[in-house]
């Protein structure tokens, strides 16, 4: 009898391990309750790769009385399946709304998984973001993620957001209130920051990244990204003190300085280096060693070597543009 019980337990544990969202050496990933009715799965703090299968963002779930609201469900169809299974471990309630924070596909390509199961679900995003992904942004990000991860099978045809929203718009879903904020530029020109008033949580999207670096594309602005983070930190422009701050990548935190300061200070050091190079009439690469020394605290962040120089060049070009 004891042997039979042991074997049954072993089979059950094996079955559960098969169902877990596991990424090899990166470990298991699941949703954790972080604030009242808010759950977050913090993705690997890595660039998209074959190892992480293209999963590196922070999908979030807000549980309401009658359903679940999802923010940024993930970056491809295969990963989306695994994330959806993990969502169903939180609750068997239906998904009744989805929000996408910006146009980069690592945050919204898994819309498709949710729409397949819940065909009527509204998917909210900035109206301009919807225009951009339908134009060429979706294809651009498909190419990037396919090249880096080789894990995009099933992601097409894309499931675009269906409900356009604007700056300062309030969206109420099943008693849960969300306030949108959009700035012309920051991480991209399509970002929305989402305040969930019921739990006093601020979802910052990729305007805030911790422990890893990503690219600033042509629609972004390092200078404007700094301004956005300073508004949050200084509680300006309608921002206040929140119970939880959620970045697009990296750990969430209840302490504003621990959440905002690392990336904000990085961007400020890079911008200061770019200004110094411009004022001394030297190229950005010539000041790179000096900036590198000032950024010792960031040398261990993922993709530092590949991205810092590009960020410095980007900041230099912005300083140059402002001088004319």
FENGI-V711530 format. One record per residue. N is the residue number from 1. SS is DSSP state (h for helix, s for strand, l for the rest). PHI is phi in radians with two decimals (NA if undefined). D_CENTER is the distance of its C-alpha to the mean C-alpha in Angstrom with 2 decimals. Layout:
{{N & SS & PHI & D_CENTER} {N & SS & PHI & D_CENTER}}
This chain:
{{1 & l & NA & 49.95} {2 & h & -1.04 & 47.86} {3 & h & -1.12 & 47.05} {4 & h & -1.13 & 45.96} {5 & h & -1.12 & 43.68} {6 & h & -1.07 & 42.16} {7 & h & -1.12 & 41.60} {8 & h & -1.11 & 40.04} {9 & h & -1.12 & 37.62} {10 & h & -1.10 & 36.75} {11 & h & -1.11 & 36.13} {12 & h & -1.11 & 33.87} {13 & h & -1.11 & 31.79} {14 & h & -1.12 & 31.62} {15 & h & -1.11 & 30.53} {16 & h & -1.12 & 27.74} {17 & h & -1.16 & 26.55} {18 & h & -1.16 & 26.56} {19 & h & -1.45 & 24.36} {20 & l & -1.24 & 21.78} {21 & s & -1.43 & 18.47} {22 & s & -2.03 & 19.61} {23 & l & -2.15 & 18.50} {24 & h & 0.87 & 21.74} {25 & h & -1.17 & 21.88} {26 & h & -1.30 & 18.23} {27 & l & 1.71 & 19.48} {28 & s & -1.67 & 18.81} {29 & s & -2.24 & 15.66} {30 & l & -2.62 & 16.11} {31 & l & -1.41 & 15.04} {32 & s & -2.12 & 16.42} {33 & s & -1.30 & 17.74} {34 & s & -1.99 & 16.38} {35 & s & -2.98 & 17.99} {36 & l & 0.89 & 20.75} {37 & l & -1.85 & 19.50} {38 & s & -1.93 & 15.77} {39 & s & -2.16 & 14.51} {40 & s & -2.35 & 11.34} {41 & s & -1.82 & 11.04} {42 & s & -1.43 & 9.55} {43 & l & -1.32 & 9.15} {44 & l & -1.02 & 11.32} {45 & l & -1.54 & 10.82} {46 & l & -2.41 & 12.06} {47 & l & -1.18 & 12.01} {48 & l & -1.05 & 12.35} {49 & l & -2.73 & 15.93} {50 & l & -1.15 & 18.66} {51 & l & -1.12 & 18.45} {52 & l & -1.65 & 14.96} {53 & l & 1.06 & 15.67} {54 & l & 1.55 & 12.45} {55 & l & -1.79 & 10.37} {56 & l & -2.64 & 7.92} {57 & l & -1.62 & 4.60} {58 & s & -2.06 & 5.53} {59 & s & -1.04 & 7.61} {60 & s & -2.25 & 9.82} {61 & s & -2.31 & 13.46} {62 & s & -1.96 & 15.94} {63 & s & -1.62 & 19.50} {64 & l & -1.88 & 22.12} {65 & l & -1.06 & 25.85} {66 & l & -1.99 & 25.92} {67 & s & -2.99 & 22.54} {68 & s & -2.16 & 18.84} {69 & s & -1.99 & 16.01} {70 & s & -1.95 & 12.67} {71 & s & -2.00 & 9.27} {72 & l & 0.93 & 7.03} {73 & l & -1.30 & 9.67} {74 & l & 2.26 & 8.82} {75 & l & -1.87 & 9.97} {76 & l & -2.91 & 13.76} {77 & h & -1.16 & 16.76} {78 & h & -1.16 & 17.95} {79 & h & -1.13 & 14.84} {80 & h & -1.02 & 14.56} {81 & h & -1.06 & 18.10} {82 & h & -1.18 & 17.44} {83 & h & -1.16 & 14.58} {84 & h & -1.09 & 16.97} {85 & h & -1.08 & 19.71} {86 & h & -1.22 & 17.85} {87 & h & -1.08 & 17.20} {88 & h & -1.20 & 20.94} {89 & h & -1.36 & 21.75} {90 & h & -1.25 & 20.53} {91 & l & -2.85 & 22.80} {92 & l & -1.56 & 24.80} {93 & l & -1.11 & 24.21} {94 & s & -1.27 & 23.04} {95 & s & -1.40 & 19.63} {96 & s & -1.97 & 20.64} {97 & s & -2.91 & 17.62} {98 & s & -2.36 & 14.11} {99 & s & -2.10 & 11.71} {100 & l & -1.99 & 9.38} {101 & l & -1.41 & 7.56} {102 & l & -2.95 & 8.58} {103 & l & -1.38 & 10.64} {104 & l & -1.23 & 8.96} {105 & h & -1.10 & 10.09} {106 & h & -1.15 & 7.81} {107 & h & -1.82 & 6.00} {108 & h & -2.27 & 9.53} {109 & l & -1.05 & 12.36} {110 & l & -1.39 & 13.01} {111 & h & -0.88 & 14.22} {112 & h & -1.03 & 17.48} {113 & h & -1.07 & 17.96} {114 & h & -1.23 & 17.81} {115 & h & -1.16 & 20.01} {116 & h & -1.10 & 22.50} {117 & h & -1.49 & 23.14} {118 & l & -2.23 & 22.92} {119 & l & -1.01 & 24.20} {120 & l & -1.62 & 24.53} {121 & l & -1.15 & 21.06} {122 & s & -1.36 & 19.81} {123 & s & -2.07 & 16.35} {124 & s & -1.65 & 15.43} {125 & s & -2.83 & 13.80} {126 & s & -0.96 & 15.23} {127 & h & -0.95 & 18.57} {128 & h & -1.15 & 18.18} {129 & h & -1.10 & 14.94} {130 & h & -1.06 & 17.09} {131 & h & -1.07 & 19.80} {132 & h & -1.15 & 17.78} {133 & h & -1.23 & 16.46} {134 & h & -1.34 & 20.00} {135 & h & -1.37 & 21.47} {136 & h & -2.54 & 20.05} {137 & h & -1.13 & 16.29} {138 & h & -1.13 & 15.90} {139 & h & -1.13 & 18.73} {140 & h & -1.04 & 17.50} {141 & h & -1.28 & 14.23} {142 & h & -1.06 & 16.37} {143 & h & -1.09 & 18.66} {144 & h & -1.10 & 16.22} {145 & h & -1.24 & 14.72} {146 & h & -1.15 & 18.24} {147 & h & -1.14 & 19.76} {148 & h & -1.44 & 17.52} {149 & h & -2.02 & 17.35} {150 & l & 1.05 & 20.28} {151 & l & -2.27 & 18.68} {152 & l & -1.73 & 18.29} {153 & l & -0.99 & 21.49} {154 & l & 1.55 & 21.51} {155 & l & -1.25 & 18.37} {156 & l & -1.60 & 20.79} {157 & l & -1.19 & 21.94} {158 & l & -1.14 & 18.61} {159 & l & -1.85 & 18.00} {160 & l & -1.34 & 17.11} {161 & l & -0.99 & 16.19} {162 & l & -2.01 & 19.63} {163 & s & -2.10 & 19.66} {164 & s & -1.33 & 19.25} {165 & s & -2.25 & 18.47} {166 & l & -2.26 & 19.26} {167 & l & -0.99 & 18.88} {168 & l & 1.18 & 20.25} {169 & l & -1.31 & 20.69} {170 & s & -1.84 & 20.95} {171 & s & -2.07 & 20.20} {172 & s & -1.95 & 22.05} {173 & s & -2.20 & 21.56} {174 & l & 0.88 & 24.21} {175 & l & 1.46 & 24.71} {176 & s & -1.78 & 21.07} {177 & s & -1.84 & 20.47} {178 & s & -2.17 & 17.33} {179 & s & -1.90 & 17.70} {180 & s & -1.68 & 15.75} {181 & s & -2.30 & 15.62} {182 & l & -2.31 & 15.34} {183 & l & -2.09 & 16.55} {184 & l & -0.91 & 18.17} {185 & l & -2.55 & 16.14} {186 & l & -3.03 & 13.45} {187 & l & -1.09 & 10.51} {188 & l & -2.49 & 12.06} {189 & l & -1.71 & 14.81} {190 & l & -2.18 & 13.03} {191 & l & -1.27 & 10.52} {192 & l & -2.15 & 11.16} {193 & s & -1.74 & 10.84} {194 & s & -2.07 & 12.06} {195 & s & -1.72 & 14.83} {196 & s & -1.66 & 16.10} {197 & l & -1.22 & 19.67} {198 & l & -1.05 & 21.15} {199 & l & -1.83 & 19.27} {200 & l & 1.00 & 18.67} {201 & s & -1.97 & 14.91} {202 & s & -1.99 & 12.60} {203 & s & -1.67 & 8.97} {204 & s & -1.68 & 8.07} {205 & s & 1.11 & 4.75} {206 & s & -1.42 & 4.94} {207 & s & -1.13 & 8.50} {208 & s & -2.33 & 8.19} {209 & s & -2.34 & 7.74} {210 & l & -2.27 & 10.42} {211 & l & 1.27 & 12.75} {212 & s & -2.68 & 11.60} {213 & l & -2.14 & 11.77} {214 & l & -2.22 & 10.70} {215 & l & -1.48 & 12.89} {216 & l & -1.80 & 13.79} {217 & l & -1.49 & 15.28} {218 & l & -1.18 & 18.29} {219 & l & -1.60 & 16.60} {220 & l & -1.74 & 14.96} {221 & l & -2.65 & 16.89} {222 & h & -1.14 & 16.86} {223 & h & -1.07 & 19.53} {224 & h & -1.26 & 17.78} {225 & h & -1.08 & 14.50} {226 & h & -1.05 & 17.00} {227 & h & -1.07 & 18.63} {228 & h & -1.09 & 15.65} {229 & h & -1.14 & 15.04} {230 & h & -1.19 & 18.82} {231 & h & -1.09 & 19.13} {232 & h & -1.12 & 16.90} {233 & h & -1.11 & 18.83} {234 & l & -1.56 & 22.14} {235 & l & 0.97 & 21.61} {236 & l & -1.87 & 22.57} {237 & l & 0.99 & 22.23} {238 & l & 1.61 & 21.93} {239 & l & -1.28 & 19.43} {240 & l & -2.45 & 21.03} {241 & l & -1.42 & 20.83} {242 & l & -1.88 & 18.35} {243 & l & -1.29 & 18.83} {244 & s & -2.66 & 15.21} {245 & s & -2.01 & 12.30} {246 & s & -2.04 & 8.78} {247 & s & -1.42 & 6.26} {248 & s & -1.24 & 2.52} {249 & s & -2.49 & 4.89} {250 & l & 1.80 & 8.45} {251 & l & -1.26 & 10.86} {252 & l & -1.42 & 11.26} {253 & s & -2.74 & 14.64} {254 & l & -1.54 & 17.39} {255 & l & -1.67 & 18.83} {256 & h & -1.08 & 17.60} {257 & h & -1.16 & 19.10} {258 & h & -1.21 & 17.57} {259 & h & -1.50 & 14.06} {260 & h & -1.47 & 14.45} {261 & h & -1.04 & 17.32} {262 & h & -0.97 & 16.26} {263 & h & -1.28 & 13.90} {264 & h & -1.05 & 16.13} {265 & h & -1.15 & 19.22} {266 & h & -1.03 & 18.08} {267 & h & -1.08 & 17.60} {268 & h & -1.16 & 20.93} {269 & h & -1.15 & 22.77} {270 & h & -1.10 & 21.72} {271 & h & -1.13 & 22.76} {272 & h & -1.09 & 25.98} {273 & h & -1.12 & 26.81} {274 & h & -1.12 & 26.40} {275 & h & -1.11 & 28.65} {276 & h & -1.12 & 31.19} {277 & h & -1.09 & 31.36} {278 & h & -1.12 & 31.91} {279 & h & -1.13 & 34.52} {280 & l & -1.70 & 36.35} {281 & l & 0.97 & 36.29} {282 & l & -2.17 & 34.67} {283 & l & -1.32 & 31.88} {284 & h & -1.10 & 28.42} {285 & h & -1.18 & 29.18} {286 & h & -1.29 & 32.25} {287 & h & -1.70 & 30.44} {288 & h & -0.96 & 27.71} {289 & h & -1.04 & 29.77} {290 & h & -1.16 & 30.17} {291 & h & -1.14 & 26.49} {292 & h & -0.97 & 25.80} {293 & h & -1.15 & 28.21} {294 & h & -1.30 & 26.55} {295 & l & -1.86 & 23.20} {296 & h & -0.97 & 24.65} {297 & h & -1.16 & 22.20} {298 & h & -1.92 & 19.38} {299 & l & -1.08 & 21.37} {300 & l & -1.55 & 20.00} {301 & l & -1.18 & 16.29} {302 & s & -1.05 & 15.23} {303 & l & 1.23 & 16.12} {304 & h & -0.99 & 17.92} {305 & h & -1.06 & 21.04} {306 & h & -1.42 & 19.55} {307 & h & -1.91 & 17.42} {308 & h & -1.00 & 19.36} {309 & h & -1.06 & 22.25} {310 & h & -1.18 & 20.23} {311 & h & -1.11 & 18.56} {312 & h & -1.13 & 22.13} {313 & h & -1.10 & 23.46} {314 & h & -1.09 & 20.89} {315 & h & -1.09 & 21.80} {316 & h & -1.06 & 25.45} {317 & h & -1.13 & 25.34} {318 & h & -1.21 & 23.98} {319 & h & -1.08 & 26.74} {320 & h & -1.09 & 29.22} {321 & h & -1.11 & 28.34} {322 & h & -1.21 & 28.79} {323 & l & -1.38 & 32.17} {324 & l & -1.67 & 33.66}}
